[in-house]
């Protein structure tokens, strides 16, 4: 199965249409938003299992219904949508993207679903020559992002920007 990603223009970067294979690993399949019939309902269902208010308030029709310069993918396991990742351009850094949201249904956390979503995102960002993926995370998720980087031999950096908040960056290329 392949998926077409539409052209997205940012202030400094345009990435051209490209076809990507659906990624399958450990019985997790990553599929683009375009192959999902009702993405907003799926996002709300996944968010309802997560104990973090930002997910509900941050995901809205701007990401789900419009083609607003984002890559939006879902993770599927045993025929059920169990996670998603949303990536957008970084307005402050032309060589970077922002991992705006990554979420995994509570009952599927710890089963490599988030790692598979990150794998897919990083592969696509390499193809389009982005050099960094920036994200904001809390203390509870910092260990996941750091561990993923170490396991995958990625350079990274992070700064504490507030109580329980970090700016985290994966460095994809120099």
C-alpha positions as CSV (number, residue, x, y, z in Angstrom):
1,X,0.0,0.0,0.0
2,X,1.3,3.5,-0.8
3,X,0.1,6.9,0.2
4,X,0.5,10.3,-1.6
5,X,1.7,13.2,0.4
6,X,0.5,16.6,-1.0
7,X,2.9,19.5,-1.5
8,X,3.2,21.7,1.6
9,X,4.8,25.1,1.4
10,X,6.4,26.8,4.4
11,X,8.1,30.2,4.5
12,X,11.5,28.6,3.6
13,X,10.8,25.0,2.6
14,X,8.7,23.3,0.0
15,X,8.5,19.6,0.0
16,X,7.4,18.0,-3.2
17,X,4.8,15.2,-3.6
18,X,6.4,11.9,-2.8
19,X,5.0,8.4,-2.4
20,X,5.8,6.5,0.8
21,X,5.2,2.9,1.6
22,X,3.0,2.2,4.6
23,X,5.3,1.2,7.4
24,X,4.6,-2.0,9.2
25,X,6.5,-3.3,12.2
26,X,5.6,-5.4,15.2
27,X,2.0,-5.6,13.9
28,X,1.8,-1.8,13.9
29,X,0.8,-0.1,10.6
30,X,1.4,3.6,10.0
31,X,-1.1,5.1,7.5
32,X,-1.6,8.7,6.3
33,X,-4.6,10.7,7.3
34,X,-5.9,10.5,3.7
35,X,-6.6,6.8,4.1
36,X,-8.8,7.3,7.2
37,X,-12.5,8.0,6.8
38,X,-13.1,10.0,10.0
39,X,-9.8,11.2,11.4
40,X,-11.3,13.7,13.9
41,X,-13.4,11.0,15.6
42,X,-10.4,8.7,15.9
43,X,-8.3,11.5,17.4
44,X,-10.9,12.3,20.0
45,X,-11.2,8.7,20.9
46,X,-7.5,8.3,21.4
47,X,-7.3,11.6,23.3
48,X,-10.1,10.4,25.6
49,X,-7.7,7.8,27.0
50,X,-4.9,10.2,27.7
51,X,-4.7,12.1,31.0
52,X,-3.4,15.3,29.5
53,X,-5.7,18.3,28.7
54,X,-3.4,19.7,26.0
55,X,-4.3,16.9,23.6
56,X,-8.0,17.8,23.6
57,X,-7.6,21.5,23.3
58,X,-4.7,21.3,20.8
59,X,-6.2,19.1,18.2
60,X,-8.8,20.8,16.2
61,X,-10.1,21.0,12.7
62,X,-7.1,23.1,11.7
63,X,-5.0,19.9,11.8
64,X,-7.6,17.2,11.1
65,X,-9.9,18.6,8.4
66,X,-7.7,21.1,6.5
67,X,-4.5,20.4,4.6
68,X,-2.6,23.0,6.5
69,X,1.0,22.1,5.8
70,X,1.1,19.0,8.0
71,X,1.9,15.4,7.8
72,X,-0.6,13.5,9.8
73,X,-0.4,9.8,10.3
74,X,-2.2,7.2,12.3
75,X,-0.9,4.0,13.9
76,X,-3.1,0.9,13.5
77,X,-2.7,-2.3,15.5
78,X,-4.9,-5.4,15.1
79,X,-7.2,-3.4,12.9
80,X,-7.7,-0.6,15.4
81,X,-6.4,3.0,15.3
82,X,-4.3,3.4,18.4
83,X,-2.1,6.5,17.9
84,X,-1.3,9.4,15.7
85,X,1.5,11.9,14.9
86,X,1.2,15.4,13.5
87,X,4.1,17.3,12.0
88,X,4.1,20.9,10.8
89,X,6.7,23.3,9.5
90,X,8.7,25.3,12.1
91,X,8.0,29.0,11.5
92,X,11.3,30.0,13.2
93,X,13.7,27.5,11.6
94,X,13.5,26.7,7.9
95,X,15.5,23.5,8.3
96,X,13.2,22.1,11.0
97,X,9.8,20.7,11.5
98,X,7.8,20.6,14.7
99,X,6.3,17.3,16.0
100,X,3.2,19.1,17.1
101,X,1.5,16.0,18.6
102,X,2.2,12.4,19.1
103,X,-0.3,10.4,21.0
104,X,-0.9,6.7,21.7
105,X,-4.0,5.3,23.3
106,X,-3.3,4.5,27.0
107,X,-3.8,0.7,26.6
108,X,-1.2,0.6,23.8
109,X,1.5,2.7,25.4
110,X,4.7,0.7,25.9
111,X,4.1,-1.4,22.8
112,X,6.4,0.5,20.4
113,X,3.5,2.4,18.7
114,X,5.0,5.8,19.5
115,X,8.4,4.6,18.3
116,X,6.9,3.4,15.0
117,X,5.2,6.8,14.5
118,X,8.6,8.5,15.1
119,X,10.4,6.1,12.7
120,X,7.9,7.0,10.0
121,X,8.2,10.7,10.7
122,X,12.0,10.7,10.7
123,X,12.2,8.8,7.4
124,X,10.0,11.3,5.7
125,X,11.9,14.3,7.2
126,X,15.2,12.8,5.9
127,X,13.7,12.4,2.4
128,X,12.8,16.1,2.4
129,X,16.2,17.2,3.8
130,X,14.9,18.7,7.0
131,X,17.8,18.8,9.6
132,X,15.8,18.9,12.9
133,X,12.6,17.8,14.5
134,X,11.6,20.1,17.4
135,X,9.0,19.2,20.0
136,X,7.8,20.3,23.4
137,X,7.3,17.6,26.0
138,X,6.7,17.2,29.7
139,X,9.0,15.4,32.2
140,X,7.0,12.2,31.9
141,X,7.7,12.0,28.2
142,X,11.3,13.2,28.2
143,X,12.7,9.8,28.9
144,X,10.8,8.3,25.9
145,X,12.3,10.9,23.5
146,X,15.8,10.5,24.9
147,X,15.7,6.7,24.9
148,X,14.4,6.7,21.3
149,X,17.3,8.9,20.2
150,X,19.9,6.7,22.0
151,X,18.5,3.5,20.5
152,X,18.4,5.0,17.0
153,X,21.8,6.7,17.2
154,X,20.3,10.2,16.8
155,X,21.9,13.3,18.1
156,X,19.5,15.4,20.3
157,X,19.4,18.3,22.7
158,X,16.9,19.6,25.2
159,X,16.4,22.6,27.5
160,X,14.1,22.9,30.4
161,X,11.8,25.9,29.6
162,X,9.5,25.8,32.6
163,X,8.3,23.6,35.5
164,X,7.9,20.1,34.0
165,X,8.4,21.4,30.4
166,X,11.2,20.8,27.9
167,X,12.1,21.9,24.4
168,X,13.6,18.8,22.7
169,X,15.3,18.6,19.3
170,X,16.3,15.6,17.3
171,X,19.2,16.5,15.0
172,X,18.8,14.6,11.7
173,X,21.8,16.1,9.8
174,X,24.6,18.5,10.2
